[in-house]
Amino acid sequence: MTARRDRAPPGGSPGSPSGERLVALFLLALVLFNPPLLKAFGAPGTLFGWPALLVYIFAAWALVIILLGLAMERRQRDEDKR
C-alpha cells in the first residue's frame, strides 16, 4: 500500500479559488480561439500595417499568458499565507 498524501494537486483542490481561476482562464482561451471569432478577424484589413487576424491571435495569446501568470502568482501568495 502507498501512503496517502494530503497535498493539493498542482491546480489546487477542485473547489479552491485558484483551481476555479485556472478553469475560467482555460474557458476564456477556448472562447478567444474559437473559429467563429477568429473568422471575424480573418476579414481583409490591417491594424498598424499588420493583418488583423495576426494582431488578434498574438494579442489574445499574450492576454492569456499574462492572466495565467497573475493567477499563478496569486496562488503562490495564497499558499505562502497558510
N, C-alpha and C positions, 0 to 999 in steps of 0.2 A: 504494500500500500504506500501511497505517497502522502506526504504531509500537506495539509491544506494551507494555502497562503491567504492572508486577509488583506492583501494589497488590491487596490483598484486596478482594473485594466487600463491600458495606455490612454484611452479616450475618457477615462473617468468612469464612475459607475453609471449604469444605464439611466438613472434618474437625476444625475448630477447636472448642475448648470453648465459645466464645461462640456459634458457629453452632448447636451442639448444644443449648445452653441455650434459644436462641430457638425452635428446633423443638419442644423439650419444652414450652415455655410455650404455643406455638400448640396443641399437642395437649391440654394441660391446659384451655385455653379451650374447645376443642371438646367436651371431656367435661363441663365445667361448664355449658355452654349447650346440652347435648343435650336434645331434647324429653322423653325419659322422665324425666330428672332434674328438669326444670322442672315436669313434670306432678305429681311427688311434692310439690312445694311449692305447687301450684295448689289444693290442698285447702282448704276453708274453715278459717280460723283466722287469728289475728293474733299479731304479735310487737310488743310495745310500742305497740299500737293501730294498727299498720300491717299491711296484708295480707302474709302470709308470702312469697308469690311476689315481691312488690316488694322486700322486705328482702333476699331471697336474690339477686335479679338485681343489685341495687346493691352488695351485699357481694362477690359474685363478680367483678363488673366492677372494683371498687376493688382487689381482690386481684390481678387480672391486671395492672392498671396499675402497682401497687406492685412486683410481681415484674419487670415489664418495665423499670421504672426502675432497679431493683437490677442486673439483668442488663446493661443498657447502661452503667451506672456502672462495673461491674466490667470490662466490655470496654474502656472508656476507660482505666482504670488499667492493665490488661494491655498496652495499646498504648503507654502512656506509659513503661512499664518497658523497652520494647525500644529 
